[in-house]
């Protein structure tokens, strides 16, 4: 006797029921894209999406008149038009000579903080800019404040009303050789922070992340740059021995060359991505639960390996993971989507879980912003050494969701577990196609009907997508005996 299980009663065997189409917003910029040339510089594009949907882009631009590099901020409206009320005709240009201006932060009042290094003076600066794009002259010296020049390779992170600064001392010996300091929004170091204003870290700080509970994740190298360690530290700088392996999340050889790191917190979990370029290019997504342990239900023992992709950003949106990256063999910028529970591919998103960016700018994108069902991507495209263009693109994400009542009325039913063949029945709408995927998102087989053979499949758990004539896609986990 056949056993039919109706979708509305599938309980823990069912996945979310929706399809997610994503299309370039042709009303944004020029057919969905904005572009600015930076001439010969090759620095990555940084960007911030503001609360009103406008976009602030930080670009290192070459000034041919002065033969120097400038940190330039460009503000676009939510429709991709330069906001001429900002700065000078929509552009703010820093007065620091030859600065890189890599990091830009916004406080709760809309003030902008730009960090930069003046290569001519060998000094580090923070610049405060008003929401209208002019220097805040009450800050430092005419809007600019110098950071102690003994520190090199500074790294910055903004959290709450503080700018955290990862510092590395340029001398051969110092009690605060490596550490994290904290600046208030007046640009002054907080001497009450840590011990005498600094939290000491054992390793050279390449990157760091401040958690929502004001703890620290540090990407560090030893003094010889032969060992790379990612560690989690308490608010006083000591290792959080309850997290990872005695506070260590990752240990590898070498420095950060060819690696890119991102961190994100969602639903009491910490997600970490490591992109690697080398003899083989791949990325890994780590998921740590609230107790600091790898979630063994996610990927393989808590790690999802994505081959041939260099991932640069991760967002958690509407209970799904979205990661931005580059498919290395084609240099396509892509957004991939995964289910955060088990790292299986979210096949309802775009084309079987992947969006290939449709613009011609495909070489390096590091920023993915999400707001009100819109995705913003910013990056750069280098055609030649003398022609680097920085761009932004905007995509609209559309959810086609079947409600519980709609699903009940469709009476979708099939035998589960399955043996030799799956027949899916629906009373409300015709089923046009069935796809079977592995849990990693790989398409196993398709059928242009409501039946599909499974006799040759090994015993395992798979994802069955049913494509209905009314436009809905119903995804279920099936068990092959």
C-alpha positions in Angstrom: 0.0 0.0 0.0 1.4 3.4 -1.0 1.9 5.9 1.8 1.2 9.5 0.6 2.4 12.4 2.8 0.7 15.7 2.2 2.9 18.8 2.2 0.9 20.5 4.9 1.7 17.6 7.2 5.4 17.1 6.3 6.6 19.0 9.5 10.4 18.6 9.8 10.8 17.1 6.4 9.7 20.2 4.6 11.6 23.3 3.6 10.4 26.9 3.1 7.9 27.2 0.2 8.9 30.1 -2.0 10.8 31.1 -5.1 13.2 34.0 -5.2 13.7 35.8 -8.4 16.3 38.6 -8.6 16.6 41.1 -11.4 18.7 44.2 -12.1 16.8 47.4 -11.2 17.0 49.3 -14.4 15.6 52.4 -12.7 18.9 52.6 -10.8 21.7 54.6 -12.3 22.3 53.7 -16.0 20.3 50.5 -16.5 21.1 49.4 -12.9 24.7 50.5 -12.7 26.8 53.5 -11.6 30.4 53.9 -12.7 33.3 56.2 -11.8 36.9 55.9 -13.1 39.8 56.1 -10.8 42.5 56.0 -13.5 45.6 54.1 -12.3 44.7 53.1 -8.7 43.9 49.5 -7.9 42.5 49.9 -4.4 39.2 48.0 -3.7 35.9 49.9 -3.5 34.4 50.4 -0.1 30.8 51.4 0.5 28.1 52.1 3.1 24.4 51.9 2.5 22.6 54.6 4.4 19.2 54.3 6.2 17.4 56.1 3.4 18.8 53.8 0.7 21.4 56.2 -0.6 24.9 54.8 -1.1 28.2 56.3 -0.1 31.3 55.0 -2.0 34.9 55.4 -0.9 37.3 55.3 -3.8 41.0 56.0 -4.1 41.3 58.1 -7.2 44.3 59.4 -9.1 44.4 63.2 -9.7 46.3 63.8 -12.9 46.6 67.6 -12.2 48.5 67.0 -8.9 49.9 63.6 -9.8 48.7 62.2 -6.5 46.1 59.9 -5.1 43.0 61.2 -3.3 40.4 59.6 -1.1 37.1 60.5 -2.8 33.6 59.9 -1.4 30.7 59.8 -3.9 27.1 59.9 -2.7 24.4 58.3 -4.8 20.7 58.6 -4.1 18.6 55.4 -3.8 18.0 55.7 -7.6 21.7 55.8 -8.4 21.9 59.5 -9.2 24.8 61.5 -7.8 23.5 63.6 -4.9 24.7 67.1 -5.8 23.8 68.4 -2.3 26.7 66.4 -0.9 30.2 67.9 -1.0 31.0 69.6 -4.3 28.4 68.3 -6.8 28.0 65.0 -5.0 31.7 64.4 -4.3 33.9 64.9 -1.3 37.7 65.0 -1.8 40.0 64.6 1.2 42.8 67.2 1.6 45.2 64.5 2.8 48.0 63.9 0.2 48.3 60.3 -1.1 46.0 58.7 1.4 44.2 55.4 0.8 41.0 56.1 2.8 40.1 52.4 3.0 37.6 52.5 5.8 34.5 54.7 6.2 32.1 54.8 9.1 28.8 56.5 9.8 27.7 57.5 13.3 24.1 57.6 14.6 23.8 61.3 13.6 25.0 60.7 10.0 28.5 62.1 10.5 31.1 60.3 8.3 34.5 59.2 9.5 37.2 58.5 7.0 40.5 56.8 7.9 43.6 57.4 5.8 47.3 57.2 5.7 49.4 60.1 4.3 52.3 58.4 2.6 54.2 61.6 2.1 54.1 62.4 5.8 54.1 58.8 7.0 51.1 59.6 9.3 47.7 58.2 10.0 44.6 60.4 10.1 40.9 60.3 10.9 38.7 62.8 9.1 35.2 63.8 10.3 32.8 64.9 7.7 29.3 66.3 8.2 26.3 64.6 6.5 26.4 67.3 3.8 30.0 66.3 2.8 32.2 69.0 4.3 34.8 68.8 7.0 33.6 69.1 10.6 36.0 71.9 11.7 35.2 71.2 15.4 37.0 67.9 15.1 40.8 67.9 15.5 42.6 70.3 13.2 40.0 71.6 10.7 38.2 68.2 10.7 41.4 66.0 10.7 43.0 64.2 13.6 46.4 62.5 13.6 46.9 59.1 15.2 50.3 58.5 16.9 52.7 57.8 14.0 54.5 55.0 16.0 51.6 52.7 14.9 51.7 51.1 11.4 49.2 49.1 9.4 46.2 50.3 11.3 42.9 48.4 11.1 39.5 50.0 12.0 36.1 48.7 13.1 33.1 50.8 14.1 30.7 49.6 16.8 28.2 51.7 18.7 29.7 55.1 19.5 33.3 54.0 19.2 36.0 53.5 16.5 38.1 50.5 17.4 41.7 50.6 16.1 43.9 47.6 15.7 47.4 48.9 16.2 50.8 47.4 15.4 53.9 49.1 16.9 56.6 49.9 14.4 59.5 49.6 16.9 61.3 46.4 18.0 60.1 46.4 21.5 57.1 47.8 23.3 54.7 46.8 26.0 51.8 47.6 23.6 53.4 46.2 20.4 50.1 44.7 19.1 46.7 45.6 20.5 43.3 47.2 20.1 42.6 50.8 21.1 39.3 52.6 21.2 38.5 56.1 20.0 35.4 58.1 20.9 33.6 60.2 18.3 35.7 63.2 19.3 38.7 61.3 18.0 40.3 60.9 21.5 41.7 57.6 22.7 39.6 56.1 25.6 42.1 55.7 28.4 39.6 53.7 30.5 39.5 51.0 27.8 41.5 47.8 28.6 44.7 48.5 30.5 45.8 52.1 30.1 43.7 52.4 27.0 44.8 49.3 25.1 44.0 45.6 25.0 47.2 43.7 24.2 47.1 41.0 21.6 49.9 38.5 21.1 49.9 38.5 17.3 50.4 41.1 14.5 46.8 42.3 13.7 45.9 41.8 10.1 42.1 42.2 10.5 39.7 42.1 13.5 36.0 42.1 14.2 34.1 43.5 17.2 31.1 41.3 18.2 27.8 42.6 19.3 28.8 41.9 22.9 32.1 43.9 22.4 34.4 40.9 22.2 37.1 40.6 19.6 37.9 38.2 16.8 41.5 38.8 15.6 43.1 37.6 12.4 46.7 37.6 13.5 50.2 36.5 12.4 53.2 35.6 14.5 56.3 37.8 14.3 57.8 35.8 11.4 54.5 35.7 9.5 54.8 32.0 9.3 51.6 31.1 11.2 48.2 32.6 10.8 45.8 32.4 13.7 42.1 33.5 14.1 41.3 33.8 17.7 38.4 35.1 19.9 39.2 37.4 22.8 37.2 38.6 25.8 36.6 42.3 26.5 39.9 42.4 28.5 41.9 40.8 25.6 42.3 37.3 27.2 41.4 34.4 25.0 37.8 33.2 25.2 38.7 29.6 26.0 35.1 28.5 25.8 35.0 29.4 22.1 36.5 27.2 19.3 39.5 25.3 20.6 40.7 27.2 23.6 39.8 30.4 21.9 41.3 29.6 18.5 39.0 29.3 15.5 41.6 28.7 12.8 45.3 28.1 12.4 47.1 28.0 9.1 50.5 28.6 7.5 51.7 32.0 6.2 50.3 35.5 6.4 47.0 36.8 5.0 48.3 37.0 1.4 45.7 35.5 -0.9 43.1 35.2 1.9 40.0 37.3 2.6 38.0 37.2 5.8 34.4 38.1 6.7 32.4 37.7 9.9 28.7 38.0 10.6 26.4 37.3 13.6 22.9 36.0 13.2 20.5 34.3 15.5 23.1 33.7 18.2 25.5 32.1 15.6 28.8 33.4 14.3 29.5 32.9 10.6 33.0 33.2 9.3 34.2 33.0 5.7 37.7 32.6 4.5 38.5 33.0 0.8 41.7 31.6 -0.5 43.6 32.3 -3.7 46.5 30.0 -4.5 47.4 26.8 -6.4 43.7 26.1 -5.9 41.0 28.7 -5.2 38.3 27.9 -2.7 36.4 29.4 0.2 35.1 28.0 3.5 32.1 29.1 5.6 32.3 28.3 9.3 29.3 28.3 11.6 29.8 28.5 15.4 26.8 28.1 17.7 26.2 30.2 20.8 28.4 28.0 22.9 31.4 28.6 20.6 31.4 25.2 19.0 31.2 24.3 15.3 27.7 23.4 14.4 28.1 19.8 13.1 24.8 20.1 11.2 26.2 22.8 9.0 28.2 21.5 6.0 30.8 19.0 7.0 31.4 19.2 10.8 30.5 22.9 10.8 32.4 23.9 7.6 30.9 24.4 4.1 33.7 24.4 1.5 32.8 26.2 -1.8 35.3 25.2 -4.5 36.5 27.6 -7.2 34.9 30.6 -5.4 36.6 33.5 -3.7 34.0 34.8 -1.2 34.2 38.4 0.0 31.0 39.1 1.9 28.2 37.4 3.8 24.7 38.5 4.8 21.9 36.9 6.7 18.5 37.9 5.2 15.1 36.5 5.7 16.4 33.3 7.3 18.9 32.6 4.4 22.6 33.1 3.9 23.8 35.2 0.9 27.5 35.3 0.1 29.1 37.5 -2.5 32.1 36.2 -4.4 34.0 35.6 -7.6 33.8 32.4 -9.6 37.5 32.2 -10.3 37.6 30.3 -13.6 35.2 32.8 -15.3 35.8 35.9 -13.1 32.0 36.3 -12.7 30.8 38.2 -9.7 28.1 36.0 -8.1 25.7 35.8 -5.2 25.2 32.4 -3.7 22.5 31.5 -1.3 22.6 28.7 1.4 20.3 27.4 4.0 21.9 28.4 7.4 20.9 25.2 9.2 22.7 22.7 7.1 24.6 24.7 4.4 22.5 23.1 1.6 22.1 25.4 -1.4 19.0 27.5 -1.4 17.8 26.3 -4.8 14.8 28.6 -4.8 17.1 31.6 -5.2 17.8 32.9 -8.7 19.2 30.1 -10.9 19.4 27.1 -8.6 20.9 29.1 -5.8 23.3 31.4 -7.7 23.0 34.9 -9.3 25.6 35.7 -12.0 25.9 39.4 -12.1 24.7 40.7 -15.4 26.8 43.8 -15.6 30.2 43.8 -17.4 32.0 44.6 -14.1 33.1 41.2 -13.0 36.5 41.3 -11.5 36.4 42.2 -7.8 33.4 43.0 -5.6 33.7 43.1 -1.8 30.5 44.8 -0.6 27.0 43.3 -0.5 24.3 45.4 1.1 20.7 44.4 1.7 17.7 46.7 2.3 14.0 46.3 1.7 14.3 43.4 -0.7 17.1 45.1 -2.7 20.6 43.9 -3.0 23.4 46.4 -3.7 26.9 45.3 -5.0 29.9 47.5 -5.2 33.3 46.6 -6.7 35.8 47.5 -9.3 36.7 46.4 -12.8 40.2 46.7 -14.1 40.5 46.7 -17.9 44.2 47.7 -17.9 46.7 49.3 -15.5 45.6 52.8 -16.5 41.8 52.2 -16.5 40.2 51.1 -13.2 36.5 51.7 -12.8 34.5 51.5 -9.5 30.9 50.6 -9.8 27.7 49.9 -7.9 24.7 47.8 -9.1 21.2 47.3 -7.6 19.0 44.2 -7.8 15.4 43.7 -6.8 14.6 40.5 -5.0 11.1 39.2 -5.4 9.6 36.5 -3.2 6.8 34.4 -4.6 5.4 32.7 -1.5 2.7 30.0 -1.3 0.8 30.5 1.9 -0.1 27.5 4.2 -3.7 27.7 3.1 -2.7 27.8 -0.6 -0.4 24.8 0.0 -3.2 22.9 1.7 -5.6 23.6 -1.2 -3.1 22.3 -3.7 -3.0 19.0 -1.9 0.6 18.3 -3.0 1.3 14.6 -2.2 4.0 12.0 -2.9 5.3 8.9 -1.4 8.1 9.4 1.1 10.5 7.6 1.7 10.9 7.0 -2.1 12.0 3.8 -3.9 12.1 3.6 -7.7 9.9 6.5 -8.8 8.4 9.7 -7.4 5.0 10.8 -8.5 3.9 14.2 -7.2 0.2 15.0 -7.3 -1.4 18.4 -7.0 -5.1 19.2 -7.4 -5.0 23.0 -7.9 -2.2 23.5 -10.3 -0.4 21.4 -12.9 3.2 20.3 -12.1 5.5 21.2 -15.0 8.9 20.0 -13.8 10.6 18.1 -11.0 14.3 18.6 -10.0 16.3 16.5 -7.6 19.3 18.1 -5.9 22.0 16.9 -3.5 22.1 18.7 -0.2 25.1 20.7 -1.5 22.9 22.1 -4.2 24.2 20.0 -7.1 21.5 19.2 -9.6 21.2 15.4 -9.8 18.4 15.0 -12.4 15.3 16.6 -13.9 12.0 15.6 -15.4 9.6 17.7 -17.5 6.6 16.0 -15.8 5.2 15.2 -12.4 7.1 11.9 -12.2 10.8 11.3 -11.8 12.8 8.0 -11.5 14.9 7.5 -8.4 15.9 3.8 -8.7 19.5 4.6 -9.6 20.0 7.1 -6.8 22.1 5.9 -3.8 20.3 5.8 -0.4 20.5 9.4 1.0 18.5 12.6 1.7 17.8 14.8 -1.3 15.9 18.0 -2.2 12.9 17.7 -4.5 11.7 20.8 -6.2 8.2 20.8 -7.7 7.6 23.6 -10.3 3.9 24.4 -10.5 2.0 26.0 -13.4 0.9 28.9 -11.1 4.5 30.0 -10.6 5.1 28.5 -7.2 8.1 26.3 -6.4 7.6 23.7 -3.6 10.8 22.3 -2.0 10.8 19.1 0.1 13.4 16.9 1.5 13.0 13.3 0.4 14.5 10.1 1.7 15.8 7.5 -0.8 15.9 4.1 0.7 
